[in-house]
Amino acid sequence: MGIPPGQCPQCWIHAYDRSIHKRLKPREDCPDCVAHMLHGCPTLTPKKKSTWW
């Protein structure tokens, strides 16, 4: 599973790997996701340089 350029690794993994949230009870928020929503995405995978110019 590769993270697309320009995407946050944590957001991507938490969105597509169901095993991360499996341990949570029904309607329980993931503490990592909540902290990430409050503080933003600190790391983004670098985008590829545009070859247009």
ModelCIF file with pLDDT and N, C-alpha, C, O atoms, coordinates in Angstrom:
data_MODEL
#
_entry.id   MODEL 
#
_entity.id                         1 
_entity.type                       polymer 
_entity.pdbx_number_of_molecules   1 
#
_entity_poly.entity_id                      1 
_entity_poly.type                           'polypeptide(L)' 
_entity_poly.nstd_linkage                   no 
_entity_poly.nstd_monomer                   no 
_entity_poly.pdbx_seq_one_letter_code       MGIPPGQCPQCWIHAYDRSIHKRLKPREDCPDCVAHMLHGCPTLTPKKKSTWW 
_entity_poly.pdbx_seq_one_letter_code_can   MGIPPGQCPQCWIHAYDRSIHKRLKPREDCPDCVAHMLHGCPTLTPKKKSTWW 
_entity_poly.pdbx_strand_id                 A 
#
loop_
_entity_poly_seq.entity_id 
_entity_poly_seq.num 
_entity_poly_seq.mon_id 
_entity_poly_seq.hetero 
1 1  MET n 
1 2  GLY n 
1 3  ILE n 
1 4  PRO n 
1 5  PRO n 
1 6  GLY n 
1 7  GLN n 
1 8  CYS n 
1 9  PRO n 
1 10 GLN n 
1 11 CYS n 
1 12 TRP n 
1 13 ILE n 
1 14 HIS n 
1 15 ALA n 
1 16 TYR n 
1 17 ASP n 
1 18 ARG n 
1 19 SER n 
1 20 ILE n 
1 21 HIS n 
1 22 LYS n 
1 23 ARG n 
1 24 LEU n 
1 25 LYS n 
1 26 PRO n 
1 27 ARG n 
1 28 GLU n 
1 29 ASP n 
1 30 CYS n 
1 31 PRO n 
1 32 ASP n 
1 33 CYS n 
1 34 VAL n 
1 35 ALA n 
1 36 HIS n 
1 37 MET n 
1 38 LEU n 
1 39 HIS n 
1 40 GLY n 
1 41 CYS n 
1 42 PRO n 
1 43 THR n 
1 44 LEU n 
1 45 THR n 
1 46 PRO n 
1 47 LYS n 
1 48 LYS n 
1 49 LYS n 
1 50 SER n 
1 51 THR n 
1 52 TRP n 
1 53 TRP n 
#
_struct_asym.id          A 
_struct_asym.entity_id   1 
#
loop_
_ma_qa_metric.id 
_ma_qa_metric.mode 
_ma_qa_metric.name 
_ma_qa_metric.software_group_id 
_ma_qa_metric.type 
1 global pLDDT . pLDDT 
2 local  pLDDT . pLDDT 
#
_ma_qa_metric_global.metric_id      1 
_ma_qa_metric_global.metric_value   83.21 
_ma_qa_metric_global.model_id       1 
_ma_qa_metric_global.ordinal_id     1 
#
loop_
_ma_qa_metric_local.label_asym_id 
_ma_qa_metric_local.label_comp_id 
_ma_qa_metric_local.label_seq_id 
_ma_qa_metric_local.metric_id 
_ma_qa_metric_local.metric_value 
_ma_qa_metric_local.model_id 
_ma_qa_metric_local.ordinal_id 
A MET 1  2 59.00 1 1  
A GLY 2  2 81.00 1 2  
A ILE 3  2 83.00 1 3  
A PRO 4  2 84.00 1 4  
A PRO 5  2 82.00 1 5  
A GLY 6  2 79.00 1 6  
A GLN 7  2 84.00 1 7  
A CYS 8  2 87.00 1 8  
A PRO 9  2 88.00 1 9  
A GLN 10 2 89.00 1 10 
A CYS 11 2 89.00 1 11 
A TRP 12 2 89.00 1 12 
A ILE 13 2 90.00 1 13 
A HIS 14 2 90.00 1 14 
A ALA 15 2 90.00 1 15 
A TYR 16 2 90.00 1 16 
A ASP 17 2 89.00 1 17 
A ARG 18 2 89.00 1 18 
A SER 19 2 92.00 1 19 
A ILE 20 2 90.00 1 20 
A HIS 21 2 92.00 1 21 
A LYS 22 2 92.00 1 22 
A ARG 23 2 90.00 1 23 
A LEU 24 2 93.00 1 24 
A LYS 25 2 93.00 1 25 
A PRO 26 2 91.00 1 26 
A ARG 27 2 92.00 1 27 
A GLU 28 2 94.00 1 28 
A ASP 29 2 94.00 1 29 
A CYS 30 2 93.00 1 30 
A PRO 31 2 93.00 1 31 
A ASP 32 2 90.00 1 32 
A CYS 33 2 90.00 1 33 
A VAL 34 2 91.00 1 34 
A ALA 35 2 88.00 1 35 
A HIS 36 2 87.00 1 36 
A MET 37 2 87.00 1 37 
A LEU 38 2 89.00 1 38 
A HIS 39 2 85.00 1 39 
A GLY 40 2 84.00 1 40 
A CYS 41 2 83.00 1 41 
A PRO 42 2 74.00 1 42 
A THR 43 2 71.00 1 43 
A LEU 44 2 69.00 1 44 
A THR 45 2 63.00 1 45 
A PRO 46 2 66.00 1 46 
A LYS 47 2 67.00 1 47 
A LYS 48 2 67.00 1 48 
A LYS 49 2 68.00 1 49 
A SER 50 2 65.00 1 50 
A THR 51 2 70.00 1 51 
A TRP 52 2 65.00 1 52 
A TRP 53 2 60.00 1 53 
#
loop_
_atom_site.group_PDB 
_atom_site.id 
_atom_site.type_symbol 
_atom_site.label_atom_id 
_atom_site.label_alt_id 
_atom_site.label_comp_id 
_atom_site.label_asym_id 
_atom_site.label_entity_id 
_atom_site.label_seq_id 
_atom_site.pdbx_PDB_ins_code 
_atom_site.Cartn_x 
_atom_site.Cartn_y 
_atom_site.Cartn_z 
_atom_site.occupancy 
_atom_site.B_iso_or_equiv 
_atom_site.pdbx_formal_charge 
_atom_site.auth_seq_id 
_atom_site.auth_comp_id 
_atom_site.auth_asym_id 
_atom_site.auth_atom_id 
_atom_site.pdbx_PDB_model_num 
ATOM 1   N N  . MET A 1 1  ? 0.861   -1.175 0.000   1.00 59.00 ? 1  MET A N  1 
ATOM 2   C CA . MET A 1 1  ? 0.000   0.000  0.000   1.00 59.00 ? 1  MET A CA 1 
ATOM 3   C C  . MET A 1 1  ? 0.899   1.227  0.000   1.00 59.00 ? 1  MET A C  1 
ATOM 4   O O  . MET A 1 1  ? 1.540   1.529  1.007   1.00 59.00 ? 1  MET A O  1 
ATOM 5   N N  . GLY A 1 2  ? 0.951   1.928  -1.111  1.00 81.00 ? 2  GLY A N  1 
ATOM 6   C CA . GLY A 1 2  ? 1.769   3.130  -1.199  1.00 81.00 ? 2  GLY A CA 1 
ATOM 7   C C  . GLY A 1 2  ? 0.941   4.369  -0.954  1.00 81.00 ? 2  GLY A C  1 
ATOM 8   O O  . GLY A 1 2  ? -0.204  4.470  -1.393  1.00 81.00 ? 2  GLY A O  1 
ATOM 9   N N  . ILE A 1 3  ? 1.526   5.293  -0.258  1.00 83.00 ? 3  ILE A N  1 
ATOM 10  C CA . ILE A 1 3  ? 0.857   6.550  0.032   1.00 83.00 ? 3  ILE A CA 1 
ATOM 11  C C  . ILE A 1 3  ? 1.084   7.493  -1.146  1.00 83.00 ? 3  ILE A C  1 
ATOM 12  O O  . ILE A 1 3  ? 2.231   7.755  -1.510  1.00 83.00 ? 3  ILE A O  1 
ATOM 13  N N  . PRO A 1 4  ? 0.015   8.006  -1.744  1.00 84.00 ? 4  PRO A N  1 
ATOM 14  C CA . PRO A 1 4  ? 0.157   8.904  -2.895  1.00 84.00 ? 4  PRO A CA 1 
ATOM 15  C C  . PRO A 1 4  ? 0.896   10.191 -2.535  1.00 84.00 ? 4  PRO A C  1 
ATOM 16  O O  . PRO A 1 4  ? 0.806   10.656 -1.399  1.00 84.00 ? 4  PRO A O  1 
ATOM 17  N N  . PRO A 1 5  ? 1.618   10.766 -3.478  1.00 82.00 ? 5  PRO A N  1 
ATOM 18  C CA . PRO A 1 5  ? 2.312   12.031 -3.231  1.00 82.00 ? 5  PRO A CA 1 
ATOM 19  C C  . PRO A 1 5  ? 1.346   13.129 -2.793  1.00 82.00 ? 5  PRO A C  1 
ATOM 20  O O  . PRO A 1 5  ? 0.247   13.268 -3.330  1.00 82.00 ? 5  PRO A O  1 
ATOM 21  N N  . GLY A 1 6  ? 1.787   13.902 -1.806  1.00 79.00 ? 6  GLY A N  1 
ATOM 22  C CA . GLY A 1 6  ? 0.982   15.015 -1.320  1.00 79.00 ? 6  GLY A CA 1 
ATOM 23  C C  . GLY A 1 6  ? -0.026  14.635 -0.254  1.00 79.00 ? 6  GLY A C  1 
ATOM 24  O O  . GLY A 1 6  ? -0.769  15.494 0.219   1.00 79.00 ? 6  GLY A O  1 
ATOM 25  N N  . GLN A 1 7  ? -0.071  13.368 0.137   1.00 84.00 ? 7  GLN A N  1 
ATOM 26  C CA . GLN A 1 7  ? -1.020  12.918 1.148   1.00 84.00 ? 7  GLN A CA 1 
ATOM 27  C C  . GLN A 1 7  ? -0.316  12.755 2.497   1.00 84.00 ? 7  GLN A C  1 
ATOM 28  O O  . GLN A 1 7  ? 0.887   12.498 2.545   1.00 84.00 ? 7  GLN A O  1 
ATOM 29  N N  . CYS A 1 8  ? -1.056  12.902 3.573   1.00 87.00 ? 8  CYS A N  1 
ATOM 30  C CA . CYS A 1 8  ? -0.532  12.701 4.917   1.00 87.00 ? 8  CYS A CA 1 
ATOM 31  C C  . CYS A 1 8  ? -0.497  11.198 5.191   1.00 87.00 ? 8  CYS A C  1 
ATOM 32  O O  . CYS A 1 8  ? -1.520  10.529 5.046   1.00 87.00 ? 8  CYS A O  1 
ATOM 33  N N  . PRO A 1 9  ? 0.663   10.649 5.586   1.00 88.00 ? 9  PRO A N  1 
ATOM 34  C CA . PRO A 1 9  ? 0.755   9.212  5.840   1.00 88.00 ? 9  PRO A CA 1 
ATOM 35  C C  . PRO A 1 9  ? -0.231  8.729  6.909   1.00 88.00 ? 9  PRO A C  1 
ATOM 36  O O  . PRO A 1 9  ? -0.856  7.681  6.745   1.00 88.00 ? 9  PRO A O  1 
ATOM 37  N N  . GLN A 1 10 ? -0.374  9.483  7.998   1.00 89.00 ? 10 GLN A N  1 
ATOM 38  C CA . GLN A 1 10 ? -1.277  9.033  9.061   1.00 89.00 ? 10 GLN A CA 1 
ATOM 39  C C  . GLN A 1 10 ? -2.727  9.030  8.578   1.00 89.00 ? 10 GLN A C  1 
ATOM 40  O O  . GLN A 1 10 ? -3.451  8.066  8.826   1.00 89.00 ? 10 GLN A O  1 
ATOM 41  N N  . CYS A 1 11 ? -3.162  10.079 7.899   1.00 89.00 ? 11 CYS A N  1 
ATOM 42  C CA . CYS A 1 11 ? -4.536  10.128 7.398   1.00 89.00 ? 11 CYS A CA 1 
ATOM 43  C C  . CYS A 1 11 ? -4.798  8.970  6.442   1.00 89.00 ? 11 CYS A C  1 
ATOM 44  O O  . CYS A 1 11 ? -5.839  8.316  6.508   1.00 89.00 ? 11 CYS A O  1 
ATOM 45  N N  . TRP A 1 12 ? -3.850  8.732  5.564   1.00 89.00 ? 12 TRP A N  1 
ATOM 46  C CA . TRP A 1 12 ? -4.011  7.687  4.563   1.00 89.00 ? 12 TRP A CA 1 
ATOM 47  C C  . TRP A 1 12 ? -4.129  6.309  5.214   1.00 89.00 ? 12 TRP A C  1 
ATOM 48  O O  . TRP A 1 12 ? -5.034  5.538  4.895   1.00 89.00 ? 12 TRP A O  1 
ATOM 49  N N  . ILE A 1 13 ? -3.207  6.009  6.128   1.00 90.00 ? 13 ILE A N  1 
ATOM 50  C CA . ILE A 1 13 ? -3.200  4.690  6.775   1.00 90.00 ? 13 ILE A CA 1 
ATOM 51  C C  . ILE A 1 13 ? -4.446  4.503  7.627   1.00 90.00 ? 13 ILE A C  1 
ATOM 52  O O  . ILE A 1 13 ? -5.067  3.441  7.589   1.00 90.00 ? 13 ILE A O  1 
ATOM 53  N N  . HIS A 1 14 ? -4.818  5.517  8.391   1.00 90.00 ? 14 HIS A N  1 
ATOM 54  C CA . HIS A 1 14 ? -5.997  5.391  9.253   1.00 90.00 ? 14 HIS A CA 1 
ATOM 55  C C  . HIS A 1 14 ? -7.284  5.273  8.436   1.00 90.00 ? 14 HIS A C  1 
ATOM 56  O O  . HIS A 1 14 ? -8.260  4.689  8.906   1.00 90.00 ? 14 HIS A O  1 
ATOM 57  N N  . ALA A 1 15 ? -7.298  5.814  7.231   1.00 90.00 ? 15 ALA A N  1 
ATOM 58  C CA . ALA A 1 15 ? -8.497  5.732  6.390   1.00 90.00 ? 15 ALA A CA 1 
ATOM 59  C C  . ALA A 1 15 ? -8.627  4.368  5.719   1.00 90.00 ? 15 ALA A C  1 
ATOM 60  O O  . ALA A 1 15 ? -9.744  3.900  5.500   1.00 90.00 ? 15 ALA A O  1 
ATOM 61  N N  . TYR A 1 16 ? -7.517  3.727  5.392   1.00 90.00 ? 16 TYR A N  1 
ATOM 62  C CA . TYR A 1 16 ? -7.589  2.506  4.586   1.00 90.00 ? 16 TYR A CA 1 
ATOM 63  C C  . TYR A 1 16 ? -7.165  1.227  5.291   1.00 90.00 ? 16 TYR A C  1 
ATOM 64  O O  . TYR A 1 16 ? -7.315  0.148  4.716   1.00 90.00 ? 16 TYR A O  1 
ATOM 65  N N  . ASP A 1 17 ? -6.641  1.299  6.513   1.00 89.00 ? 17 ASP A N  1 
ATOM 66  C CA . ASP A 1 17 ? -6.255  0.090  7.249   1.00 89.00 ? 17 ASP A CA 1 
ATOM 67  C C  . ASP A 1 17 ? -7.236  -0.105 8.397   1.00 89.00 ? 17 ASP A C  1 
ATOM 68  O O  . ASP A 1 17 ? -7.126  0.548  9.435   1.00 89.00 ? 17 ASP A O  1 
ATOM 69  N N  . ARG A 1 18 ? -8.177  -0.988 8.211   1.00 89.00 ? 18 ARG A N  1 
ATOM 70  C CA . ARG A 1 18 ? -9.244  -1.181 9.204   1.00 89.00 ? 18 ARG A CA 1 
ATOM 71  C C  . ARG A 1 18 ? -8.743  -1.768 10.523  1.00 89.00 ? 18 ARG A C  1 
ATOM 72  O O  . ARG A 1 18 ? -9.407  -1.624 11.550  1.00 89.00 ? 18 ARG A O  1 
ATOM 73  N N  . SER A 1 19 ? -7.586  -2.424 10.511  1.00 92.00 ? 19 SER A N  1 
ATOM 74  C CA . SER A 1 19 ? -7.080  -3.059 11.730  1.00 92.00 ? 19 SER A CA 1 
ATOM 75  C C  . SER A 1 19 ? -6.708  -2.022 12.800  1.00 92.00 ? 19 SER A C  1 
ATOM 76  O O  . SER A 1 19 ? -6.693  -2.339 13.989  1.00 92.00 ? 19 SER A O  1 
ATOM 77  N N  . ILE A 1 20 ? -6.412  -0.798 12.384  1.00 90.00 ? 20 ILE A N  1 
ATOM 78  C CA . ILE A 1 20 ? -6.039  0.239  13.345  1.00 90.00 ? 20 ILE A CA 1 
ATOM 79  C C  . ILE A 1 20 ? -7.217  0.596  14.255  1.00 90.00 ? 20 ILE A C  1 
ATOM 80  O O  . ILE A 1 20 ? -7.029  0.803  15.454  1.00 90.00 ? 20 ILE A O  1 
ATOM 81  N N  . HIS A 1 21 ? -8.408  0.668  13.705  1.00 92.00 ? 21 HIS A N  1 
ATOM 82  C CA . HIS A 1 21 ? -9.581  1.059  14.493  1.00 92.00 ? 21 HIS A CA 1 
ATOM 83  C C  . HIS A 1 21 ? -10.368 -0.138 15.015  1.00 92.00 ? 21 HIS A C  1 
ATOM 84  O O  . HIS A 1 21 ? -11.408 0.038  15.649  1.00 92.00 ? 21 HIS A O  1 
ATOM 85  N N  . LYS A 1 22 ? -9.894  -1.329 14.762  1.00 92.00 ? 22 LYS A N  1 
ATOM 86  C CA . LYS A 1 22 ? -10.615 -2.540 15.175  1.00 92.00 ? 22 LYS A CA 1 
ATOM 87  C C  . LYS A 1 22 ? -10.721 -2.655 16.695  1.00 92.00 ? 22 LYS A C  1 
ATOM 88  O O  . LYS A 1 22 ? -11.704 -3.182 17.215  1.00 92.00 ? 22 LYS A O  1 
ATOM 89  N N  . ARG A 1 23 ? -9.711  -2.165 17.397  1.00 90.00 ? 23 ARG A N  1 
ATOM 90  C CA . ARG A 1 23 ? -9.686  -2.280 18.863  1.00 90.00 ? 23 ARG A CA 1 
ATOM 91  C C  . ARG A 1 23 ? -10.636 -1.315 19.556  1.00 90.00 ? 23 ARG A C  1 
ATOM 92  O O  . ARG A 1 23 ? -10.887 -1.454 20.753  1.00 90.00 ? 23 ARG A O  1 
ATOM 93  N N  . LEU A 1 24 ? -11.168 -0.338 18.826  1.00 93.00 ? 24 LEU A N  1 
ATOM 94  C CA . LEU A 1 24 ? -12.062 0.657  19.420  1.00 93.00 ? 24 LEU A CA 1 
ATOM 95  C C  . LEU A 1 24 ? -13.464 0.095  19.610  1.00 93.00 ? 24 LEU A C  1 
ATOM 96  O O  . LEU A 1 24 ? -13.927 -0.745 18.838  1.00 93.00 ? 24 LEU A O  1 
ATOM 97  N N  . LYS A 1 25 ? -14.123 0.578  20.654  1.00 93.00 ? 25 LYS A N  1 
ATOM 98  C CA . LYS A 1 25 ? -15.509 0.193  20.907  1.00 93.00 ? 25 LYS A CA 1 
ATOM 99  C C  . LYS A 1 25 ? -16.411 0.935  19.930  1.00 93.00 ? 25 LYS A C  1 
ATOM 100 O O  . LYS A 1 25 ? -15.989 1.930  19.340  1.00 93.00 ? 25 LYS A O  1 
ATOM 101 N N  . PRO A 1 26 ? -17.642 0.472  19.747  1.00 91.00 ? 26 PRO A N  1 
ATOM 102 C CA . PRO A 1 26 ? -18.571 1.194  18.865  1.00 91.00 ? 26 PRO A CA 1 
ATOM 103 C C  . PRO A 1 26 ? -18.736 2.653  19.317  1.00 91.00 ? 26 PRO A C  1 
ATOM 104 O O  . PRO A 1 26 ? -18.912 2.933  20.502  1.00 91.00 ? 26 PRO A O  1 
ATOM 105 N N  . ARG A 1 27 ? -18.676 3.557  18.362  1.00 92.00 ? 27 ARG A N  1 
ATOM 106 C CA . ARG A 1 27 ? -18.833 4.997  18.575  1.00 92.00 ? 27 ARG A CA 1 
ATOM 107 C C  . ARG A 1 27 ? -17.708 5.612  19.405  1.00 92.00 ? 27 ARG A C  1 
ATOM 108 O O  . ARG A 1 27 ? -17.846 6.741  19.876  1.00 92.00 ? 27 ARG A O  1 
ATOM 109 N N  . GLU A 1 28 ? -16.594 4.892  19.595  1.00 94.00 ? 28 GLU A N  1 
ATOM 110 C CA . GLU A 1 28 ? -15.443 5.439  20.310  1.00 94.00 ? 28 GLU A CA 1 
ATOM 111 C C  . GLU A 1 28 ? -14.508 6.095  19.288  1.00 94.00 ? 28 GLU A C  1 
ATOM 112 O O  . GLU A 1 28 ? -14.218 5.516  18.241  1.00 94.00 ? 28 GLU A O  1 
ATOM 113 N N  . ASP A 1 29 ? -14.045 7.293  19.597  1.00 94.00 ? 29 ASP A N  1 
ATOM 114 C CA . ASP A 1 29 ? -13.147 8.010  18.697  1.00 94.00 ? 29 ASP A CA 1 
ATOM 115 C C  . ASP A 1 29 ? -11.715 7.514  18.870  1.00 94.00 ? 29 ASP A C  1 
ATOM 116 O O  . ASP A 1 29 ? -11.288 7.175  19.974  1.00 94.00 ? 29 ASP A O  1 
ATOM 117 N N  . CYS A 1 30 ? -10.999 7.481  17.781  1.00 93.00 ? 30 CYS A N  1 
ATOM 118 C CA . CYS A 1 30 ? -9.595  7.109  17.802  1.00 93.00 ? 30 CYS A CA 1 
ATOM 119 C C  . CYS A 1 30 ? -8.804  8.311  18.345  1.00 93.00 ? 30 CYS A C  1 
ATOM 120 O O  . CYS A 1 30 ? -8.869  9.390  17.757  1.00 93.00 ? 30 CYS A O  1 
ATOM 121 N N  . PRO A 1 31 ? -8.063  8.153  19.446  1.00 93.00 ? 31 PRO A N  1 
ATOM 122 C CA . PRO A 1 31 ? -7.327  9.286  20.005  1.00 93.00 ? 31 PRO A CA 1 
ATOM 123 C C  . PRO A 1 31 ? -6.308  9.878  19.030  1.00 93.00 ? 31 PRO A C  1 
ATOM 124 O O  . PRO A 1 31 ? -6.108  11.092 19.004  1.00 93.00 ? 31 PRO A O  1 
ATOM 125 N N  . ASP A 1 32 ? -5.666  9.027  18.231  1.00 90.00 ? 32 ASP A N  1 
ATOM 126 C CA . ASP A 1 32 ? -4.695  9.519  17.255  1.00 90.00 ? 32 ASP A CA 1 
ATOM 127 C C  . ASP A 1 32 ? -5.379  10.377 16.195  1.00 90.00 ? 32 ASP A C  1 
ATOM 128 O O  . ASP A 1 32 ? -4.856  11.421 15.805  1.00 90.00 ? 32 ASP A O  1 
ATOM 129 N N  . CYS A 1 33 ? -6.549  9.938  15.728  1.00 90.00 ? 33 CYS A N  1 
ATOM 130 C CA . CYS A 1 33 ? -7.279  10.695 14.705  1.00 90.00 ? 33 CYS A CA 1 
ATOM 131 C C  . CYS A 1 33 ? -7.785  12.020 15.261  1.00 90.00 ? 33 CYS A C  1 
ATOM 132 O O  . CYS A 1 33 ? -7.731  13.044 14.579  1.00 90.00 ? 33 CYS A O  1 
ATOM 133 N N  . VAL A 1 34 ? -8.276  12.003 16.497  1.00 91.00 ? 34 VAL A N  1 
ATOM 134 C CA . VAL A 1 34 ? -8.788  13.230 17.115  1.00 91.00 ? 34 VAL A CA 1 
ATOM 135 C C  . VAL A 1 34 ? -7.654  14.239 17.271  1.00 91.00 ? 34 VAL A C  1 
ATOM 136 O O  . VAL A 1 34 ? -7.822  15.410 16.931  1.00 91.00 ? 34 VAL A O  1 
ATOM 137 N N  . ALA A 1 35 ? -6.506  13.803 17.780  1.00 88.00 ? 35 ALA A N  1 
ATOM 138 C CA . ALA A 1 35 ? -5.360  14.698 17.952  1.00 88.00 ? 35 ALA A CA 1 
ATOM 139 C C  . ALA A 1 35 ? -4.900  15.237 16.600  1.00 88.00 ? 35 ALA A C  1 
ATOM 140 O O  . ALA A 1 35 ? -4.521  16.402 16.477  1.00 88.00 ? 35 ALA A O  1 
ATOM 141 N N  . HIS A 1 36 ? -4.940  14.382 15.601  1.00 87.00 ? 36 HIS A N  1 
ATOM 142 C CA . HIS A 1 36 ? -4.519  14.785 14.259  1.00 87.00 ? 36 HIS A CA 1 
ATOM 143 C C  . HIS A 1 36 ? -5.480  15.818 13.669  1.00 87.00 ? 36 HIS A C  1 
ATOM 144 O O  . HIS A 1 36 ? -5.050  16.754 12.995  1.00 87.00 ? 36 HIS A O  1 
ATOM 145 N N  . MET A 1 37 ? -6.780  15.650 13.923  1.00 87.00 ? 37 MET A N  1 
ATOM 146 C CA . MET A 1 37 ? -7.765  16.619 13.421  1.00 87.00 ? 37 MET A CA 1 
ATOM 147 C C  . MET A 1 37 ? -7.593  17.974 14.109  1.00 87.00 ? 37 MET A C  1 
ATOM 148 O O  . MET A 1 37 ? -7.755  19.019 13.478  1.00 87.00 ? 37 MET A O  1 
ATOM 149 N N  . LEU A 1 38 ? -7.268  17.954 15.392  1.00 89.00 ? 38 LEU A N  1 
ATOM 150 C CA . LEU A 1 38 ? -7.115  19.205 16.135  1.00 89.00 ? 38 LEU A CA 1 
ATOM 151 C C  . LEU A 1 38 ? -5.843  19.956 15.756  1.00 89.00 ? 38 LEU A C  1 
ATOM 152 O O  . LEU A 1 38 ? -5.836  21.186 15.704  1.00 89.00 ? 38 LEU A O  1 
ATOM 153 N N  . HIS A 1 39 ? -4.772  19.219 15.494  1.00 85.00 ? 39 HIS A N  1 
ATOM 154 C CA . HIS A 1 39 ? -3.466  19.847 15.269  1.00 85.00 ? 39 HIS A CA 1 
ATOM 155 C C  . HIS A 1 39 ? -3.035  19.856 13.809  1.00 85.00 ? 39 HIS A C  1 
ATOM 156 O O  . HIS A 1 39 ? -1.993  20.424 13.481  1.00 85.00 ? 39 HIS A O  1 
ATOM 157 N N  . GLY A 1 40 ? -3.804  19.245 12.937  1.00 84.00 ? 40 GLY A N  1 
ATOM 158 C CA . GLY A 1 40 ? -3.469  19.253 11.517  1.00 84.00 ? 40 GLY A CA 1 
ATOM 159 C C  . GLY A 1 40 ? -2.500  18.151 11.124  1.00 84.00 ? 40 GLY A C  1 
ATOM 160 O O  . GLY A 1 40 ? -2.071  17.351 11.956  1.00 84.00 ? 40 GLY A O  1 
ATOM 161 N N  . CYS A 1 41 ? -2.175  18.126 9.882   1.00 83.00 ? 41 CYS A N  1 
ATOM 162 C CA . CYS A 1 41 ? -1.279  17.120 9.318   1.00 83.00 ? 41 CYS A CA 1 
ATOM 163 C C  . CYS A 1 41 ? 0.157   17.655 9.352   1.00 83.00 ? 41 CYS A C  1 
ATOM 164 O O  . CYS A 1 41 ? 0.504   18.538 8.568   1.00 83.00 ? 41 CYS A O  1 
ATOM 165 N N  . PRO A 1 42 ? 0.984   17.134 10.243  1.00 74.00 ? 42 PRO A N  1 
ATOM 166 C CA . PRO A 1 42 ? 2.344   17.656 10.359  1.00 74.00 ? 42 PRO A CA 1 
ATOM 167 C C  . PRO A 1 42 ? 3.267   17.220 9.227   1.00 74.00 ? 42 PRO A C  1 
ATOM 168 O O  . PRO A 1 42 ? 4.190   17.947 8.859   1.00 74.00 ? 42 PRO A O  1 
ATOM 169 N N  . THR A 1 43 ? 3.024   16.046 8.680   1.00 71.00 ? 43 THR A N  1 
ATOM 170 C CA . THR A 1 43 ? 3.928   15.544 7.641   1.00 71.00 ? 43 THR A CA 1 
ATOM 171 C C  . THR A 1 43 ? 3.128   15.134 6.415   1.00 71.00 ? 43 THR A C  1 
ATOM 172 O O  . THR A 1 43 ? 2.125   14.428 6.520   1.00 71.00 ? 43 THR A O  1 
ATOM 173 N N  . LEU A 1 44 ? 3.575   15.574 5.276   1.00 69.00 ? 44 LEU A N  1 
ATOM 174 C CA . LEU A 1 44 ? 2.963   15.183 4.012   1.00 69.00 ? 44 LEU A CA 1 
ATOM 175 C C  . LEU A 1 44 ? 4.046   14.544 3.153   1.00 69.00 ? 44 LEU A C  1 
ATOM 176 O O  . LEU A 1 44 ? 5.206   14.954 3.197   1.00 69.00 ? 44 LEU A O  1 
ATOM 177 N N  . THR A 1 45 ? 3.663   13.538 2.373   1.00 63.00 ? 45 THR A N  1 
ATOM 178 C CA . THR A 1 45 ? 4.633   12.968 1.452   1.00 63.00 ? 45 THR A CA 1 
ATOM 179 C C  . THR A 1 45 ? 4.896   13.994 0.369   1.00 63.00 ? 45 THR A C  1 
ATOM 180 O O  . THR A 1 45 ? 3.962   14.635 -0.113  1.00 63.00 ? 45 THR A O  1 
ATOM 181 N N  . PRO A 1 46 ? 6.145   14.160 -0.022  1.00 66.00 ? 46 PRO A N  1 
ATOM 182 C CA . PRO A 1 46 ? 6.458   15.187 -1.019  1.00 66.00 ? 46 PRO A CA 1 
ATOM 183 C C  . PRO A 1 46 ? 5.812   14.879 -2.363  1.00 66.00 ? 46 PRO A C  1 
ATOM 184 O O  . PRO A 1 46 ? 5.746   13.728 -2.793  1.00 66.00 ? 46 PRO A O  1 
ATOM 185 N N  . LYS A 1 47 ? 5.339   15.935 -3.013  1.00 67.00 ? 47 LYS A N  1 
ATOM 186 C CA . LYS A 1 47 ? 4.761   15.778 -4.355  1.00 67.00 ? 47 LYS A CA 1 
ATOM 187 C C  . LYS A 1 47 ? 5.891   15.689 -5.367  1.00 67.00 ? 47 LYS A C  1 
ATOM 188 O O  . LYS A 1 47 ? 6.987   16.207 -5.153  1.00 67.00 ? 47 LYS A O  1 
ATOM 189 N N  . LYS A 1 48 ? 5.602   15.029 -6.456  1.00 67.00 ? 48 LYS A N  1 
ATOM 190 C CA . LYS A 1 48 ? 6.576   14.969 -7.542  1.00 67.00 ? 48 LYS A CA 1 
ATOM 191 C C  . LYS A 1 48 ? 6.670   16.345 -8.184  1.00 67.00 ? 48 LYS A C  1 
ATOM 192 O O  . LYS A 1 48 ? 5.675   17.064 -8.277  1.00 67.00 ? 48 LYS A O  1 
ATOM 193 N N  . LYS A 1 49 ? 7.872   16.709 -8.626  1.00 68.00 ? 49 LYS A N  1 
ATOM 194 C CA . LYS A 1 49 ? 8.044   18.003 -9.288  1.00 68.00 ? 49 LYS A CA 1 
ATOM 195 C C  . LYS A 1 49 ? 7.309   17.982 -10.621 1.00 68.00 ? 49 LYS A C  1 
ATOM 196 O O  . LYS A 1 49 ? 7.309   16.984 -11.343 1.00 68.00 ? 49 LYS A O  1 
ATOM 197 N N  . SER A 1 50 ? 6.696   19.089 -10.918 1.00 65.00 ? 50 SER A N  1 
ATOM 198 C CA . SER A 1 50 ? 5.978   19.208 -12.174 1.00 65.00 ? 50 SER A CA 1 
ATOM 199 C C  . SER A 1 50 ? 6.967   19.295 -13.330 1.00 65.00 ? 50 SER A C  1 
ATOM 200 O O  . SER A 1 50 ? 7.966   20.010 -13.252 1.00 65.00 ? 50 SER A O  1 
ATOM 201 N N  . THR A 1 51 ? 6.684   18.570 -14.390 1.00 70.00 ? 51 THR A N  1 
ATOM 202 C CA . THR A 1 51 ? 7.566   18.618 -15.544 1.00 70.00 ? 51 THR A CA 1 
ATOM 203 C C  . THR A 1 51 ? 7.044   19.596 -16.596 1.00 70.00 ? 51 THR A C  1 
ATOM 204 O O  . THR A 1 51 ? 7.556   19.652 -17.714 1.00 70.00 ? 51 THR A O  1 
ATOM 205 N N  . TRP A 1 52 ? 6.030   20.357 -16.229 1.00 65.00 ? 52 TRP A N  1 
ATOM 206 C CA . TRP A 1 52 ? 5.424   21.291 -17.163 1.00 65.00 ? 52 TRP A CA 1 
ATOM 207 C C  . TRP A 1 52 ? 6.404   22.391 -17.538 1.00 65.00 ? 52 TRP A C  1 
ATOM 208 O O  . TRP A 1 52 ? 6.509   22.740 -18.713 1.00 65.00 ? 52 TRP A O  1 
ATOM 209 N N  . TRP A 1 53 ? 7.129   22.947 -16.565 1.00 60.00 ? 53 TRP A N  1 
ATOM 210 C CA . TRP A 1 53 ? 8.051   24.055 -16.829 1.00 60.00 ? 53 TRP A CA 1 
ATOM 211 C C  . TRP A 1 53 ? 9.456   23.568 -16.865 1.00 60.00 ? 53 TRP A C  1 
ATOM 212 O O  . TRP A 1 53 ? 10.378  24.356 -17.075 1.00 60.00 ? 53 TRP A O  1 
#
